C-alpha cells in the first residue's frame, strides 16, 4: 500500500480541476513526509477526504507530487509501466507508418517527467524526475516486453534534473552501436550519446514537411540547423541550393552524412559559425535566400528570462527577415515554454517590421501529434512556429 499524503486545507482547487501537479506549498508536509525517499509512490487525498489517485512524490522539489493514476491503489510496477507504455505505442502506431517518433511525452502521456524517443530499434530515454529515475529499471523491462530495442541510451543530462536533486549523466542502458532516424523517405544518422537533447527533434516533423513543399527550385537557409532536418528535407523536395548554418561541427558532419546518403550533397553547403553573428554578416553583405528557417535553441530557460528572450526573438526575426528575398518565405520558431504564443508572435512581428518588410502569416503551428499536450498543463505546448510570406 502506498504512503498517504494530504493536501493542505483549501489547497485542492487545482488538483480537483485536473492539474497533474501538486506543489510543495499545497501539501500538508510533516517530518515523516520530508523523510520519504524522492520518487516514492504515494496516495494523495484532499483534506476533505477526496482521493486523488497515485502520485510520484519528491519532498525536496517545488513540484512535490506528479499524478500517475486515478486509482490510489494502482500498483506502479512493471505491469503498470508495460500497460502505460503499450498505450503510448499503440497511439504512435496509429499516427505513423514507421517506428520513428516520440514514444512518450511526459505528463501528456500519463508518465510525468519521462521522455522517450524511438529510432526504430534504438531508444533514448530521459528521466527528468526522481520518480522516473527510480522507475528506470521497470521502464526498461516494459520496453523489452513491448518491442525489444537493440539499443537504449539514458540521456539524463537535462538541467531540469537539478530541480529534483538529480545528477546529470549520459549512459548506455542496453546494447551498443549507432542509430538512424527515418523521416519523409530520408535517413539521418543520429548521435544518441553526444547529440543535442535526445538526438533528433521529432517535434518539427510536420513543419519540416510544410516548409519543404515551398522549396523546389529555390535557395534555402537553415539557421541553427542542428543535424539539418529542415535543410535536408528542402533539398529532398528539390531546393536548388541549401545552406546549413550551425556552430556545432559535429552536428554539421552528421547533416552532411545524411546529404551524402540521400545523394544531394552537391546542393548542400555546411557553414560553421555562431548563427546570430553570421546572420548579421550575411545581411550586411546583401546575401538573400528565397526560403529562410530560423529554429534556435530555447532563449528562455526560466520565467525570469522571458523579457530578454522576447528581445532575442525580435532581433532574430529582424535579421532573418533581412535575408529573405522579395516574395520569399520565413519560418521562425521558439521552443521556450516560458514564452507564450501571443508574445512570440508579437516579438516576431516587431522584428519583421524593424527590418522594413511587409509580411503575412501563412500558418501558426506547434509540435506534431507525437508531442501531445496535457489540457491542464499549457507548459506541454512549448513549441511555437510562424510561417511568413514576405513581400
C-alpha positions as CSV (number, residue, x, y, z in Angstrom):
1,X,0.0,0.0,0.0
2,X,1.3,3.5,-0.9
3,X,2.0,6.1,1.8
4,X,-0.9,8.5,2.1
5,X,-0.2,12.3,1.9
6,X,-2.7,15.1,2.3
7,X,-3.2,18.4,0.6
8,X,-3.3,21.4,2.9
9,X,-6.8,22.8,3.8
10,X,-8.1,24.7,0.8
11,X,-5.2,23.7,-1.4
12,X,-7.1,21.2,-3.6
13,X,-8.6,23.5,-6.2
14,X,-6.1,22.9,-9.0
15,X,-5.9,19.1,-8.4
16,X,-9.7,18.8,-8.4
17,X,-9.6,20.7,-11.7
18,X,-7.4,18.0,-13.2
19,X,-4.0,19.6,-12.9
20,X,-1.3,16.8,-12.8
21,X,1.0,18.5,-10.3
22,X,0.7,19.4,-6.6
23,X,3.2,22.0,-5.3
24,X,5.1,21.7,-2.0
25,X,3.1,24.6,-0.5
26,X,-0.1,22.8,-1.3
27,X,0.8,19.7,0.7
28,X,0.4,19.3,4.4
29,X,4.1,18.5,5.0
30,X,5.2,16.6,8.1
31,X,8.6,15.4,9.2
32,X,7.7,11.9,8.1
33,X,6.8,13.0,4.6
34,X,10.0,15.0,4.3
35,X,11.9,11.8,5.2
36,X,10.3,9.9,2.3
37,X,12.8,8.9,-0.4
38,X,12.5,11.2,-3.5
39,X,10.4,9.3,-6.2
40,X,8.2,7.4,-3.7
41,X,4.7,6.5,-4.9
42,X,2.0,7.9,-2.7
43,X,-1.7,8.2,-2.4
44,X,-2.9,11.8,-2.5
45,X,-6.0,13.0,-0.6
46,X,-7.6,16.3,-0.1
47,X,-8.3,17.5,3.5
48,X,-11.9,16.7,2.7
49,X,-11.1,13.0,2.3
50,X,-11.4,13.0,-1.5
51,X,-8.9,10.6,-3.0
52,X,-6.9,11.9,-6.0
53,X,-5.1,8.8,-7.1
54,X,-1.4,7.6,-7.1
55,X,1.4,10.1,-7.5
56,X,5.1,10.3,-7.6
57,X,6.4,12.3,-4.6
58,X,9.6,14.3,-4.0
59,X,9.7,16.2,-0.7
60,X,12.6,18.3,-1.9
61,X,11.1,19.6,-5.2
62,X,8.8,22.6,-5.7
63,X,6.6,20.3,-7.8
64,X,6.3,17.8,-4.9
65,X,3.8,15.4,-6.4
66,X,3.0,14.3,-10.0
67,X,0.0,12.3,-10.9
68,X,0.4,8.7,-12.2
69,X,-3.0,7.0,-11.9
70,X,-6.6,7.8,-10.9
71,X,-6.6,4.6,-8.8
72,X,-4.9,5.4,-5.5
73,X,-4.1,1.7,-5.0
74,X,-2.7,1.2,-8.5
75,X,0.5,-0.9,-8.3
76,X,3.1,1.2,-10.1
77,X,5.1,-1.9,-11.1
78,X,6.5,-3.4,-14.3
79,X,3.0,-4.4,-15.4
80,X,1.7,-0.9,-14.9
81,X,4.5,0.6,-17.0
82,X,4.0,-2.1,-19.7
83,X,0.4,-1.1,-20.0
84,X,1.0,2.6,-20.0
85,X,3.9,2.4,-22.5
86,X,1.8,-0.1,-24.5
87,X,-0.9,2.6,-24.8
88,X,1.7,5.1,-26.0
89,X,3.0,2.7,-28.5
90,X,-0.5,1.8,-29.9
91,X,-1.3,5.5,-30.4
92,X,2.0,6.2,-32.2
93,X,1.5,3.2,-34.5
94,X,-1.9,4.7,-35.5
95,X,-0.2,8.1,-36.2
96,X,2.9,7.0,-38.1
97,X,3.8,4.4,-40.7
98,X,7.4,3.9,-39.4
99,X,8.7,3.4,-35.9
100,X,10.4,6.8,-35.6
101,X,8.7,9.2,-33.2
102,X,8.4,10.5,-29.7
103,X,7.0,7.5,-27.8
104,X,6.4,9.2,-24.5
105,X,5.8,12.9,-23.9
106,X,5.8,13.1,-20.1
107,X,2.6,14.3,-18.4
108,X,0.5,14.4,-21.6
109,X,1.1,10.6,-21.9
110,X,0.5,9.9,-18.2
111,X,4.2,9.4,-17.5
112,X,5.2,12.6,-15.7
113,X,8.8,13.7,-16.2
114,X,9.6,10.9,-18.7
115,X,10.6,11.5,-22.3
116,X,11.3,8.5,-24.7
117,X,12.2,8.9,-28.4
118,X,12.2,5.9,-30.7
119,X,14.5,5.4,-33.7
120,X,13.4,2.0,-35.0
121,X,15.2,-0.5,-32.7
122,X,17.1,2.3,-30.8
123,X,15.6,4.3,-27.9
124,X,16.6,7.4,-26.0
125,X,15.2,7.8,-22.5
126,X,15.2,11.0,-20.4
127,X,14.0,10.7,-16.8
128,X,13.6,14.2,-15.5
129,X,12.1,13.4,-12.1
130,X,13.2,11.3,-9.1
131,X,10.2,9.1,-9.6
132,X,11.1,8.2,-13.2
133,X,14.8,7.9,-12.3
134,X,13.8,5.3,-9.7
135,X,11.5,3.6,-12.1
136,X,14.0,3.3,-14.9
137,X,14.6,-0.5,-14.5
138,X,10.8,-1.0,-14.7
139,X,10.6,1.2,-17.8
140,X,13.5,-0.8,-19.4
141,X,11.7,-4.1,-18.6
142,X,8.5,-2.8,-20.2
143,X,10.3,-1.6,-23.3
144,X,11.9,-5.0,-23.8
145,X,8.5,-6.7,-23.4
146,X,6.9,-4.4,-26.0
147,X,9.4,-4.3,-28.8
148,X,12.9,-5.5,-27.5
149,X,15.0,-2.5,-28.6
150,X,18.6,-3.2,-29.7
151,X,20.0,0.0,-28.1
152,X,18.7,2.0,-25.1
153,X,20.5,5.2,-24.1
154,X,19.7,7.3,-21.0
155,X,20.0,10.9,-21.9
156,X,19.8,12.2,-18.4
157,X,21.7,15.4,-19.0
158,X,18.7,17.8,-18.8
159,X,19.2,20.8,-16.5
160,X,15.7,20.4,-15.0
161,X,17.0,17.3,-13.2
162,X,18.8,19.6,-10.8
163,X,15.4,20.8,-9.5
164,X,14.7,17.2,-8.5
165,X,18.1,16.8,-6.8
166,X,19.4,14.5,-9.6
167,X,22.8,14.5,-11.2
168,X,23.3,14.8,-15.0
169,X,24.6,11.8,-16.9
170,X,24.5,10.1,-20.3
171,X,24.8,6.3,-20.2
172,X,24.1,3.2,-22.3
173,X,21.5,1.1,-20.5
174,X,21.4,-1.7,-23.1
175,X,23.2,-2.7,-26.2
176,X,25.6,-0.7,-28.4
177,X,26.0,0.7,-31.9
178,X,24.6,3.7,-33.7
179,X,21.1,4.9,-34.5
180,X,19.4,6.2,-37.6
181,X,16.2,8.2,-37.9
182,X,13.9,7.9,-41.0
183,X,11.7,10.8,-42.0
184,X,9.8,11.5,-45.2
185,X,11.8,8.9,-47.0
186,X,15.2,10.2,-45.8
187,X,17.6,8.6,-43.4
188,X,19.7,10.6,-41.0
189,X,22.5,9.4,-38.7
190,X,21.7,10.3,-35.0
191,X,24.1,10.6,-32.2
192,X,22.2,9.4,-29.1
193,X,25.2,9.7,-26.8
194,X,26.7,13.1,-27.9
195,X,24.0,14.9,-29.8
196,X,21.6,17.6,-28.5
197,X,18.7,16.6,-26.3
198,X,17.6,13.1,-27.2
199,X,19.3,13.2,-30.7
200,X,16.6,14.4,-33.1
201,X,13.8,17.0,-33.0
202,X,10.7,15.0,-33.8
203,X,8.5,17.9,-32.8
204,X,9.2,19.8,-36.1
205,X,8.4,16.8,-38.4
206,X,5.2,18.3,-39.9
207,X,6.7,21.8,-40.0
208,X,9.7,20.5,-42.0
209,X,7.4,18.9,-44.5
210,X,5.4,22.2,-44.7
211,X,8.5,24.2,-45.4
212,X,9.9,21.7,-47.8
213,X,6.8,22.0,-50.1
214,X,7.8,25.7,-50.6
215,X,11.4,25.0,-51.6
216,X,11.5,23.3,-55.0
217,X,13.8,25.3,-57.3
218,X,14.6,27.8,-54.6
219,X,17.6,28.7,-52.4
220,X,17.2,28.0,-48.7
221,X,19.0,28.8,-45.5
222,X,18.6,26.5,-42.4
223,X,19.9,28.6,-39.5
224,X,20.5,26.8,-36.1
225,X,20.2,23.7,-38.3
226,X,21.5,21.1,-35.8
227,X,21.7,17.9,-38.0
228,X,20.0,19.6,-40.9
229,X,16.4,18.4,-40.6
230,X,14.8,21.4,-42.4
231,X,17.6,21.9,-44.9
232,X,17.8,18.2,-46.0
233,X,14.0,18.0,-46.3
234,X,14.2,21.1,-48.5
235,X,17.0,19.5,-50.6
236,X,15.0,16.3,-51.0
237,X,12.0,18.3,-52.1
238,X,14.1,19.9,-54.9
239,X,15.6,23.1,-53.4
240,X,18.2,24.5,-55.8
241,X,20.7,25.2,-53.1
242,X,20.7,24.7,-49.3
243,X,23.0,26.4,-46.7
244,X,23.2,24.7,-43.3
245,X,24.3,27.1,-40.5
246,X,25.2,25.9,-37.1
247,X,28.0,26.4,-34.5
248,X,28.5,22.6,-34.0
249,X,30.9,21.0,-36.4
250,X,29.7,17.6,-35.1
251,X,26.1,18.3,-36.0
252,X,27.1,19.6,-39.4
253,X,29.1,16.5,-40.1
254,X,26.0,14.3,-39.3
255,X,23.9,16.6,-41.6
256,X,26.3,16.1,-44.4
257,X,26.4,12.3,-43.9
258,X,22.6,12.5,-44.3
259,X,23.0,14.6,-47.5
260,X,25.5,12.1,-48.9
261,X,23.3,9.1,-48.0
262,X,20.4,10.8,-49.9
263,X,22.6,11.7,-52.9
264,X,22.2,15.5,-52.9
265,X,25.3,16.7,-51.0
266,X,26.3,18.7,-54.1
267,X,23.4,21.1,-53.4
268,X,24.1,21.4,-49.6
269,X,26.7,23.7,-48.1
270,X,27.6,23.5,-44.4
271,X,28.6,26.7,-42.7
272,X,30.1,26.6,-39.1
273,X,29.5,29.8,-37.3
274,X,27.6,31.4,-34.4
275,X,24.2,31.8,-36.1
276,X,23.2,35.3,-35.0
277,X,26.6,36.7,-35.8
278,X,26.6,35.0,-39.2
279,X,23.1,36.3,-40.0
280,X,24.3,39.9,-39.3
281,X,27.3,39.4,-41.6
282,X,25.1,37.9,-44.4
283,X,22.6,40.8,-44.0
284,X,25.4,43.3,-44.3
285,X,26.8,41.6,-47.4
286,X,23.4,41.7,-49.2
287,X,23.0,37.9,-49.2
288,X,19.5,36.7,-49.8
289,X,17.6,33.4,-49.8
290,X,14.2,32.6,-51.1
291,X,13.4,30.5,-48.0
292,X,14.8,31.1,-44.6
293,X,14.4,28.9,-41.5
294,X,15.4,30.2,-38.0
295,X,14.8,27.5,-35.4
296,X,17.1,28.3,-32.4
297,X,17.5,26.6,-29.0
298,X,15.4,27.9,-26.2
299,X,16.1,31.6,-25.5
300,X,14.1,31.4,-22.1
301,X,15.3,28.7,-19.8
302,X,13.3,30.2,-16.8
303,X,10.4,32.5,-16.4
304,X,12.7,35.4,-15.4
305,X,14.4,35.1,-18.8
306,X,11.2,35.9,-20.7
307,X,11.8,39.7,-21.4
308,X,15.3,39.1,-22.7
309,X,14.1,36.1,-24.7
310,X,11.4,38.2,-26.4
311,X,14.0,40.8,-27.3
312,X,16.1,38.0,-28.7
313,X,13.3,36.7,-30.9
314,X,12.6,40.2,-32.2
315,X,16.3,40.6,-33.1
316,X,16.3,37.1,-34.7
317,X,13.2,38.0,-36.8
318,X,14.7,41.3,-37.9
319,X,17.9,39.6,-39.0
320,X,16.2,36.6,-40.7
321,X,13.7,38.8,-42.4
322,X,16.5,40.9,-43.8
323,X,17.9,37.8,-45.6
324,X,14.6,36.8,-47.2
325,X,14.4,37.7,-50.9
326,X,11.2,39.5,-52.2
327,X,8.2,37.1,-52.4
328,X,10.1,34.8,-50.1
329,X,9.3,32.6,-47.1
330,X,10.4,32.8,-43.4
331,X,9.8,30.1,-40.9
332,X,10.7,31.1,-37.3
333,X,10.2,29.0,-34.2
334,X,10.6,29.1,-30.4
335,X,10.9,26.0,-28.1
336,X,10.8,28.2,-24.9
337,X,7.7,27.1,-23.0
338,X,8.1,30.2,-20.8
339,X,7.3,32.4,-23.9
340,X,3.6,32.5,-24.7
341,X,2.4,32.1,-28.3
342,X,0.9,35.6,-28.4
343,X,4.1,37.2,-27.0
344,X,6.2,35.3,-29.5
345,X,4.1,36.4,-32.5
346,X,4.2,40.0,-31.3
347,X,8.0,39.9,-31.0
348,X,8.4,38.3,-34.5
349,X,6.0,40.9,-36.0
350,X,8.0,43.7,-34.4
351,X,11.3,42.3,-35.7
352,X,10.0,41.9,-39.2
353,X,8.7,45.5,-39.1
354,X,12.1,46.7,-37.9
355,X,13.6,45.0,-41.0
356,X,11.3,47.2,-43.0
357,X,9.5,44.2,-44.5
358,X,5.8,43.6,-45.1
359,X,4.6,40.1,-44.1
360,X,1.6,37.9,-43.7
361,X,1.2,34.9,-41.5
362,X,0.5,31.7,-43.6
363,X,0.5,29.4,-40.6
364,X,0.8,29.4,-36.8
365,X,2.0,25.9,-35.8
366,X,3.1,23.7,-32.9
367,X,4.6,20.3,-32.4
368,X,3.4,17.1,-34.1
369,X,0.9,14.7,-32.6
370,X,3.6,12.5,-31.0
371,X,4.0,15.5,-28.6
372,X,0.5,15.6,-27.2
373,X,-0.5,18.5,-24.8
374,X,-1.9,17.9,-21.4
375,X,-5.1,20.1,-21.3
376,X,-4.4,21.4,-17.8
377,X,-0.6,21.9,-18.4
378,X,0.0,24.6,-21.1
379,X,3.7,24.2,-20.5
380,X,3.5,21.0,-22.5
381,X,2.6,23.1,-25.6
382,X,6.1,24.5,-25.7
383,X,6.8,24.7,-29.5
384,X,5.6,27.7,-31.5
385,X,6.3,28.3,-35.1
386,X,5.2,31.0,-37.6
387,X,5.3,30.6,-41.4
388,X,5.5,34.0,-43.0
389,X,5.4,35.3,-46.6
390,X,7.5,38.4,-47.1
391,X,6.7,40.9,-49.8
